[in-house]
């Protein structure tokens, strides 16, 4: 993003989010990390939140290198926190308030997946899926609500196209994401009077995909797992950066009349049945 300097004719960088603070849960890897990179490039003060100190510090260092290399105006900041623990989210938002005094955008990207049919999902996995995918997003927005209301900010929940049309092989995950989509609508209604917008982005098949989308008993997802996926109608898989661009738009003034929307970014997977 550049604009021409009228005196010298040279291009100088512009940062449309330079005065904004953006908190991203699940921002240490995958789609969440790509979203953090995009907001950092737009000049925001980016706070990434994750449960792992090791992964968080590594992600912060990668973002910091990018920030220095590209001479971006604000350094990233990692805060450890478990989205499924309301006290953690309250502590995270308190620290953001202490450091910055304001918060304009919250992106809830923390997610957990399981490859199993609903009938075969264990009680423990079912509980964990809802604690992270649904409760975690609600706890995060509840903790951030006062800060967001003061700034007239925005929220973007990262869901899945499996929450629009369920996938039997990831049954419980599909149910949790459908619940997250409805949570986004209810939060949009709850926060509308305060001028806070809440929208949901529903990614389709994104490479390299969710690190936690494991079969029962697996501890590591195969790197070539995506090769077994059906290609979307656009005949390619999505990239995390493409999701980040949509999230940036939903958080921007250009989307000022959008709230309560569920936006698929799936290469046409949920547009309808293909009969080819």
Secondary structure, DSSP 4 states (H G I P E B T S, - for coil): -EEE-TTT--EEE--TTTT-EEEEETTTSHHHHHHHHHHHHTT-EEEEEES-HHHHHHHHHHHHHHHHHTT-SS--EEEE--TT-HHHHHHHHHHHHHHHS---EEEE-----EEB-GGG--HHHHHHHHIIIIIHHHHHHHHHHHHHHHHT-EEEEE--GGGTS--TTBHHHHHHHHHHHHHHHHHHHHHGGGT-EEEEEEE-SEES--TT-EETT-SS--TTGGGGSPPPTTSS-EEHHHHHHHHHHHHSGGGTT--S-EEEESTTTTS-----
